[in-house]
Amino acid sequence: MHPTLFRFKTPGFLTSLFPEYITLYSYGFLILLGIIAAYFAIWLRRKELKLSHDSISDLFLWAFLGIFVGGKVFFYFEDISRYLNEPPQMFHNMGSGFVFYGSFLVGIPVLIWRFKRLGLPVMPMLDAIAISGALVHGFGKLGCLMSGCCHGKVCHTGWGISFTDPKTSAEPLNTPLYPTQIYDALLIFSIVALLFYLYSRKSFHGQLMLLYAIIYGVGRSITEIYRGDEARGYIIDGILTHSQFIAILILVGSYFLWKRWKFKYPVNR
């Protein structure tokens, strides 16, 4: 697709502050749009959740740190031997190369910690954050489509998409590939719509976060079958990927949390 939205020469009076060329990348731009949408979604619930502008900003800052660190660390774990042998590779292209489940598993505990520090209701906040997190996630998948990462295998049906830009992460170029990024994006935005619908209808606090984890876990396990970026690694070669294995663990954990939270955190209407 188009990894770069635009690139222009830096005006002379700004050359002391910026590189010779300023580049806007599609992935980063779409993530930014997702963050704006996520912020707006939280802002709509600010009175109900007793959130101030400062507390929302605080949460987004810590969420970003948790998501970034978790996503990168899990990305390195997918090919740990490579990064141990070539440590400088860890700092190459820091703007891409993230694993969703790493961001999820690190970001959620960080946010729970901040909820407690700020005196916010943890379980209701988890449901609000589920919607915001899914929005960023969905826009991120559109960014993946533009940059070519998370691409599919070679597709022999009629709905494959071809990547032609030499800077794209997809391979092989000029060959129809399964549009796995679109599959994931459609799944995630469908989850967002469902969570919005159920927000005032949920039976217990934390239900929306668990639904997000469960539905995405099932859908992602299916999408993984069509993924072509095999460098992300397998637990069992050719059978079970790292993401599918983590999805199974999250599904099992969500099942037990559902049974517990359903009676511990009921919604009183």
C-alpha positions as CSV (number, residue, x, y, z in Angstrom):
1,M,0.0,0.0,0.0
2,H,1.4,3.4,1.0
3,P,3.8,3.3,4.0
4,T,4.5,7.0,3.5
5,L,1.7,9.6,3.3
6,F,4.0,12.4,2.3
7,R,7.6,13.7,2.4
8,F,8.8,17.2,1.9
9,K,12.0,19.1,2.2
10,T,12.3,21.0,5.5
11,P,12.1,24.8,5.1
12,G,15.4,26.5,5.5
13,F,14.5,28.3,8.8
14,L,13.7,24.9,10.4
15,T,16.7,22.9,9.4
16,S,18.4,23.5,12.7
17,L,15.5,21.8,14.5
18,F,14.4,19.1,12.0
19,P,16.0,16.6,9.5
20,E,16.5,17.6,5.9
21,Y,13.2,15.9,5.0
22,I,10.1,15.6,7.1
23,T,8.1,12.4,6.5
24,L,4.6,11.5,7.7
25,Y,4.2,7.7,7.9
26,S,0.8,6.1,7.4
27,Y,1.1,3.8,10.4
28,G,1.9,6.6,12.9
29,F,-0.8,8.9,11.4
30,L,-3.5,6.2,11.8
31,I,-2.4,5.4,15.3
32,L,-2.7,9.2,16.1
33,L,-6.3,9.1,14.7
34,G,-7.0,6.1,16.9
35,I,-5.7,7.9,19.9
36,I,-7.9,10.9,19.2
37,A,-10.9,8.7,18.8
38,A,-10.1,6.8,22.0
39,Y,-9.7,10.1,23.9
40,F,-13.1,11.2,22.7
41,A,-14.7,7.9,23.8
42,I,-13.3,8.4,27.3
43,W,-14.2,12.1,27.3
44,L,-17.9,11.1,26.7
45,R,-17.8,9.1,29.9
46,R,-15.8,11.6,32.0
47,K,-18.7,12.7,34.3
48,E,-19.9,9.2,34.9
49,L,-16.4,8.0,35.7
50,K,-15.5,11.2,37.6
51,L,-12.5,11.9,35.3
52,S,-10.8,15.3,34.9
53,H,-8.8,16.4,31.9
54,D,-5.6,15.8,33.9
55,S,-6.5,12.3,34.9
56,I,-7.4,11.4,31.4
57,S,-4.1,12.7,30.1
58,D,-2.3,10.8,32.9
59,L,-4.0,7.6,31.9
60,F,-3.2,8.0,28.2
61,L,0.4,8.7,29.0
62,W,0.9,5.6,31.1
63,A,-1.2,3.5,28.7
64,F,1.1,4.6,25.8
65,L,4.2,3.6,27.8
66,G,2.7,0.2,28.8
67,I,1.5,-0.5,25.3
68,F,4.8,0.5,23.7
69,V,7.0,-1.4,26.0
70,G,4.9,-4.5,26.1
71,G,4.4,-4.6,22.3
72,K,8.1,-4.2,21.7
73,V,9.3,-6.7,24.3
74,F,7.0,-9.4,23.0
75,F,8.1,-8.6,19.4
76,Y,11.7,-9.2,20.4
77,F,10.7,-12.5,22.1
78,E,9.4,-13.8,18.8
79,D,12.9,-14.0,17.5
80,I,15.0,-13.6,20.7
81,S,18.1,-15.2,19.3
82,R,18.4,-12.7,16.5
83,Y,18.2,-9.7,18.9
84,L,20.6,-11.3,21.4
85,N,23.1,-11.8,18.6
86,E,22.5,-8.4,17.1
87,P,21.4,-6.0,19.9
88,P,21.5,-2.9,17.7
89,Q,18.6,-4.4,15.7
90,M,16.4,-3.7,18.8
91,F,16.6,0.0,18.0
92,H,16.1,-0.3,14.3
93,N,12.8,1.2,13.1
94,M,11.3,1.7,16.6
95,G,8.1,2.9,15.1
96,S,7.0,-0.5,13.9
97,G,7.2,-4.1,15.0
98,F,4.7,-4.6,17.8
99,V,2.8,-7.5,19.2
100,F,-0.8,-6.8,20.3
101,Y,-0.9,-9.3,23.1
102,G,2.3,-7.9,24.6
103,S,0.7,-4.5,24.6
104,F,-2.5,-6.0,26.1
105,L,-0.8,-8.0,28.8
106,V,1.5,-5.1,29.9
107,G,-0.8,-2.2,29.3
108,I,-3.7,-3.5,31.4
109,P,-1.8,-4.0,34.7
110,V,-0.2,-0.6,34.2
111,L,-3.6,1.0,33.8
112,I,-5.0,-0.8,36.8
113,W,-2.1,0.6,38.9
114,R,-2.9,4.1,37.7
115,F,-6.6,3.6,38.4
116,K,-5.8,2.8,42.0
117,R,-3.3,5.6,42.3
118,L,-5.8,8.1,41.0
119,G,-8.7,6.7,43.1
120,L,-10.8,5.7,40.1
121,P,-13.2,2.7,40.1
122,V,-11.1,-0.1,38.6
123,M,-13.8,-2.3,37.1
124,P,-15.9,0.3,35.5
125,M,-12.7,1.9,34.1
126,L,-11.7,-1.4,32.5
127,D,-14.9,-1.4,30.5
128,A,-14.4,2.2,29.3
129,I,-10.7,1.5,28.5
130,A,-11.8,-1.6,26.5
131,I,-13.7,0.6,24.0
132,S,-10.8,3.1,23.8
133,G,-8.2,0.4,23.5
134,A,-10.2,-1.3,20.7
135,L,-10.4,1.9,18.8
136,V,-6.7,2.4,18.8
137,H,-6.2,-1.2,18.0
138,G,-8.6,-1.0,15.0
139,F,-6.9,2.1,13.6
140,G,-3.5,0.4,14.2
141,K,-4.6,-2.5,11.9
142,L,-5.4,0.0,9.2
143,G,-1.9,1.3,9.7
144,C,-0.6,-2.2,9.3
145,L,-2.5,-2.4,6.0
146,M,-0.9,0.8,4.8
147,S,2.6,-0.2,5.8
148,G,2.3,-3.9,4.8
149,C,3.1,-5.5,8.2
150,C,0.9,-8.3,9.5
151,H,0.4,-9.4,5.9
152,G,-1.2,-12.6,4.6
153,K,0.1,-15.6,2.7
154,V,-0.1,-15.7,-1.1
155,C,-3.7,-15.7,-2.0
156,H,-5.0,-17.8,-4.9
157,T,-8.6,-16.6,-4.7
158,G,-10.1,-13.4,-6.1
159,W,-9.8,-11.1,-3.0
160,G,-6.1,-10.9,-2.5
161,I,-4.3,-7.5,-2.3
162,S,-1.0,-6.7,-3.9
163,F,1.7,-4.5,-2.3
164,T,3.9,-2.6,-4.8
165,D,5.7,0.0,-2.8
166,P,9.4,-1.2,-2.2
167,K,9.2,0.3,1.3
168,T,6.3,-1.9,2.4
169,S,6.9,-4.6,4.9
170,A,4.8,-7.1,2.9
171,E,6.4,-9.8,0.8
172,P,6.4,-10.9,-1.9
173,L,5.7,-7.7,-3.7
174,N,3.3,-7.5,-6.7
175,T,1.7,-10.7,-5.6
176,P,-1.9,-11.1,-4.3
177,L,-1.9,-11.8,-0.5
178,Y,-4.7,-12.5,1.9
179,P,-5.9,-9.2,3.3
180,T,-5.4,-10.3,6.9
181,Q,-5.1,-6.7,8.1
182,I,-8.6,-6.0,6.8
183,Y,-9.9,-9.2,8.4
184,D,-8.5,-8.0,11.8
185,A,-9.7,-4.4,11.3
186,L,-13.3,-5.5,10.5
187,L,-13.3,-7.8,13.5
188,I,-12.0,-5.1,15.9
189,F,-14.4,-2.4,14.7
190,S,-17.2,-4.9,15.0
191,I,-16.1,-5.4,18.6
192,V,-16.1,-1.6,19.2
193,A,-19.7,-1.4,17.9
194,L,-20.8,-4.3,20.1
195,L,-19.1,-2.7,23.2
196,F,-20.7,0.6,22.6
197,Y,-24.1,-1.1,22.4
198,L,-23.5,-3.2,25.5
199,Y,-22.0,-0.4,27.6
200,S,-25.3,0.5,29.3
201,R,-26.6,-3.0,29.1
202,K,-23.8,-5.0,30.7
203,S,-24.6,-7.3,33.7
204,F,-21.3,-6.9,35.5
205,H,-18.3,-4.5,35.5
206,G,-15.4,-5.8,33.6
207,Q,-17.7,-7.7,31.1
208,L,-16.7,-5.5,28.2
209,M,-13.0,-6.0,28.7
210,L,-13.5,-9.8,28.8
211,L,-15.7,-9.7,25.7
212,Y,-13.0,-7.8,23.9
213,A,-10.4,-10.3,24.9
214,I,-12.6,-13.4,24.1
215,I,-13.9,-12.3,20.7
216,Y,-10.6,-11.0,19.5
217,G,-8.8,-14.1,20.8
218,V,-11.1,-16.3,18.8
219,G,-11.0,-14.2,15.6
220,R,-7.2,-13.6,15.8
221,S,-6.6,-17.4,16.1
222,I,-8.5,-17.8,12.8
223,T,-6.7,-14.9,11.1
224,E,-3.4,-16.4,12.1
225,I,-4.1,-19.3,9.7
226,Y,-3.8,-16.9,6.8
227,R,-0.9,-14.8,8.0
228,G,2.3,-14.8,5.9
229,D,4.8,-13.1,8.2
230,E,6.1,-16.3,9.6
231,A,9.1,-14.7,11.2
232,R,6.7,-13.9,14.2
233,G,7.4,-17.5,15.3
234,Y,5.7,-20.7,16.2
235,I,5.3,-22.6,19.5
236,I,4.7,-25.8,17.3
237,D,6.2,-25.3,13.8
238,G,3.5,-24.8,11.2
239,I,0.7,-25.6,13.7
240,L,0.5,-23.2,16.7
241,T,1.9,-19.6,16.5
242,H,2.9,-17.5,19.5
243,S,-0.2,-15.4,19.1
244,Q,-2.5,-18.4,19.0
245,F,-0.9,-19.8,22.1
246,I,-1.3,-16.6,24.0
247,A,-4.9,-16.3,22.8
248,I,-5.7,-19.7,24.2
249,L,-4.2,-18.7,27.6
250,I,-6.3,-15.5,27.6
251,L,-9.4,-17.3,26.6
252,V,-9.0,-19.7,29.5
253,G,-8.2,-16.9,31.9
254,S,-11.2,-14.9,30.7
255,Y,-13.5,-17.8,31.2
256,F,-12.5,-18.1,34.9
257,L,-12.6,-14.3,35.4
258,W,-16.1,-14.2,33.8
259,K,-17.4,-16.7,36.3
260,R,-15.8,-14.8,39.2
261,W,-16.6,-11.2,38.2
262,K,-20.2,-12.0,37.2
263,F,-21.0,-12.4,40.9
264,K,-18.4,-10.1,42.5
265,Y,-19.0,-7.0,40.4
266,P,-22.7,-6.9,39.4
267,V,-24.2,-3.7,37.9
268,N,-26.8,-2.3,40.2
269,R,-29.5,-0.6,38.3
